[in-house]
Amino acid sequence: MNITKVQVHLAEKGNIKAFCDIIIDEEFIVRGITVRENDNGNLYIRMPYRKDGTGNFRDVAHPIRENCRLNIEGVILDAFEEAEARYYEKIG
């Protein structure tokens, strides 16, 4: 599995730092992944989710294996840091 494109939309909504979409193998897109910051200042990703009929939140899409999740998280966080650096470079 190759992540062939990452789109990052910077945001400042509570602990949400960005909304991201990824394209896998130029054939499959996952929209609505968020980059978040925990209480310790560490960044992590949250896969897209929705509320089910019982009021619980369930992931819409998510990796099954840990190495896949780490790959996705690494690629997204790298793209986020690049987008954030470009933004701060622009505003001086």
Phi, psi and omega in degrees: 000126177241130174276111187265347177202142174231127175252127182242129177241102183299146181209160172224086180230089184065235180272000178277125182255336180195155170250135186227151172234144176235147173247130182252125178052031181053026184226340188221132181245141172239117181256153171087020173282136179248146169263126183233160178242129179276180183298338179270001180087006179275141179270146175208168178252154174234124180289159181297144183215167175211164179275131179272184183296342180262002179090001177271152177268134182230139176297139175278320178215142178197153178289149180270322183257147182300319181295328176292315179299316180297321177297309180300313181299316180298315181295316181293314181295324175298314180295321177298313181297323176294316179296319179295318179297317178299319180298311182291330176294322179295316185275353173076000000 
